Amino acid sequence: MTSEPSRRLARLTVDLSAICANWRRFADLAGPGEAAAVVKADAYGLGVRDVAPALALEGARTFFVATLGEALDLRDTLGEAQTIYVLNGPTYDDVGAFAPARLFPVLNSLDQIGIWKAAGAEVAAALHIDTGMNRLGLPLTDLGAAHDALARRDMPLVMSHLACASDPAHALNALQLKRFTEVAAHFPGARKSLAATSGAFCGAAYRFGLLRPGIGLYGDAGLDGDAQPLAPAATLDAPILQLRDIAAGETVGYGATFTAPAPMRTATIALGYADGYLRSASGRGYGVLAGARCPILGRVSMDLITLDVTAAGGAAEVGSRVEMLGANVPLRDVAAAAGTATYEVLTNLSGVARRHVRSAA
Ligand SMILES: *Cc1c(COP(=O)(O)O)cnc(C)c1O
């Protein structure tokens, strides 16, 4: 089998220097505290094997992933120096795998505390306390029992997670902050961590000793309203495979969901939902070619999207690359067009499109 030339394929370009600059911004916000790096889900789809070492070089010392498998891979990638926490915590089956790789679980329940203790491990683990999200984390009502189970030993890290930090004015933020502050006082020797990306922008009171940014490293501040103080880290572009001129009244794509109101020039590009470009952006998303905005016409197909490239004039040629995400097509616009979160736009691109990595400067 001959491999297809990459100029005929969609391409994801990951800008490691942008990711490092974004991390630096959180490190600055953390003040005397530290900024960790959340690299679960293959660094939000951008490639943990490239992203994590770049961040380690930039100075990141603490990493969070979701699963033990991710953590073992990350330990392989990073070597021994960095601290790695596993957000989902241990099970009876896998608890033995943590210590040999120097991985620290985040303990989320009395059960997990029991598992950790039964394994004879020392208390090098984080404790996640649920202060109102009702997802993972020790319920406040179990705190006394947990304290006893931990034999009143201190934890190196006590953390919680905000449910509504994308809206800094949401009342649940202040309530979670209050609960966390009270609970954390029971662990005087522990480092405290409450804020992920958007929480870091909720005010100094939310920052404590360790920030846990994820999406912020990859270019989105996670806030519902405001402008973005962060650098875009991912560019997705795809080449034009075919051009055509269609007349008013002609339709485009499956289901003939788009009807041309006027004559237009269309381009079909090599990108589709099989590459992770969400089908829900059908008829709503857009690309940019030579500064011209090119709306998606009709449905996104498995490997193809058809765009209106009339405004791009002579720049629209077979082989020209249309930007579908990047500096000219903000992540937030793509998410809005697809009716989803920036997080899902990025994680969908994991491992599918071709990836070029620009080294950190
Ligand atoms: C995913 C996650 C983060 C990172 O969240 P972002 O919004 O991407 O910054 C931090 N903490 C926990 C517990 C998480 O699950």
The ligand as a Tripos MOL2 file, in Angstrom:
@<TRIPOS>MOLECULE
LIG
   15    15     1     0     0
SMALL
NO_CHARGES

@<TRIPOS>ATOM
      1 C1        -10.2770   18.3010   33.9370 C.3       1 LIG1
      2 C2        -10.0170   18.8060   35.3110 C.ar      1 LIG1
      3 C3         -9.2550   19.9760   35.5040 C.ar      1 LIG1
      4 C4         -8.8730   20.8910   34.3530 C.3       1 LIG1
      5 O1        -10.0360   21.6300   33.9990 O.3       1 LIG1
      6 P1         -9.9940   22.7800   32.9080 P.3       1 LIG1
      7 O2        -11.3510   23.3720   32.9490 O.co2     1 LIG1
      8 O3         -9.7130   22.1160   31.6030 O.co2     1 LIG1
      9 O4         -8.9210   23.7300   33.2710 O.co2     1 LIG1
     10 C5         -8.8970   20.3080   36.7930 C.ar      1 LIG1
     11 N1         -9.3100   19.5620   37.8510 N.ar      1 LIG1
     12 C6        -10.0770   18.4590   37.7070 C.ar      1 LIG1
     13 C7        -10.5090   17.7070   38.9070 C.3       1 LIG1
     14 C8        -10.4630   18.0570   36.4310 C.ar      1 LIG1
     15 O5        -11.2460   16.9750   36.2880 O.3       1 LIG1
@<TRIPOS>BOND
     1     1     2 1
     2     2     3 ar
     3     2    14 ar
     4     3     4 1
     5     3    10 ar
     6     4     5 1
     7     5     6 1
     8     6     7 2
     9     6     8 1
    10     6     9 1
    11    10    11 ar
    12    11    12 ar
    13    12    13 1
    14    12    14 ar
    15    14    15 1
@<TRIPOS>SUBSTRUCTURE
     1 LIG1         1 GROUP 0 **** ****
